[in-house]
Amino acid sequence: MTTTGRAVLGLGARAGVPESELAVAIDAALRVAGLAAAEIAGLATLDRRAAEAGVRAVAGRYGWPVLAFEAARLAEVTVPNPAATVAVAAGTPSVAEAAALLAAGPGAALVLAKTVFPRSTVAIAVSATIAADRAGAGTGRAARRASG
C-alpha cells in the first residue's frame, strides 16, 4: 500500500517501545521537519513492529493508519543512510527511511532523513508530487530522491 499527496512518517524501533516514548520522538521529528501531524498520511514500519502495542497506539493517537512492510521489501529501497547494525537486527539496512519512501510511492523524497532517538528512528518522506512542489517553491529543504 502506498499513499500519495501527503507525507509519510517512517518509524524504526526496538521491540517493546511504549507509545509515550514513540510520541516524543515523532513530535521532535515533526518539529524539525516543520510539519504538523495532520500533514502525515500514515506511519510506515517493519511488519513485525506494526503489530506492537506501542506502535499501534501512537499511530492511533495521531489518527494515522499503520503501513507494514516486510524486511525483504524494505531492503530493496535505496536509502541515503543505511546501517549495518540495522541490517543485522532487522534484516534490512533501513527501516525508517525505507518505509517512509516506499509508502510515499515512486519518486518519493525524504524531507527528514533518519533521526535517531534512544530506542527509535524516524524519517519523513513526501510523494513525488509534493517533492516537486517543494522544490519549485524554493523551500530550501534538501530532498533526496528514492530509487526504490
Number of C-alpha atoms within 10 A of each C-alpha: 10 16 18 17 16 18 29 32 32 32 29 28 22 12 13 12 16 16 18 13 15 24 18 12 19 24 14 15 23 19 11 12 15 10 15 10 16 12 14 22 23 25 29 36 31 28 14 13 22 20 13 15 14 21 27 18 17 21 20 14 11 15 15 20 14 23 22 19 21 16 21 12 14 27 20 15 20 18 24 15 12 17 13 13 12 14 15 10 10 21 17 23 24 30 33 29 34 37 32 36 35 31 28 31 21 16 18 28 29 28 23 24 24 26 18 15 17 9 15 19 23 29 28 31 33 32 28 20 14 17 25 15 12 17 13 10 9 9 9 9 13 15 18 18 21 24 14 17
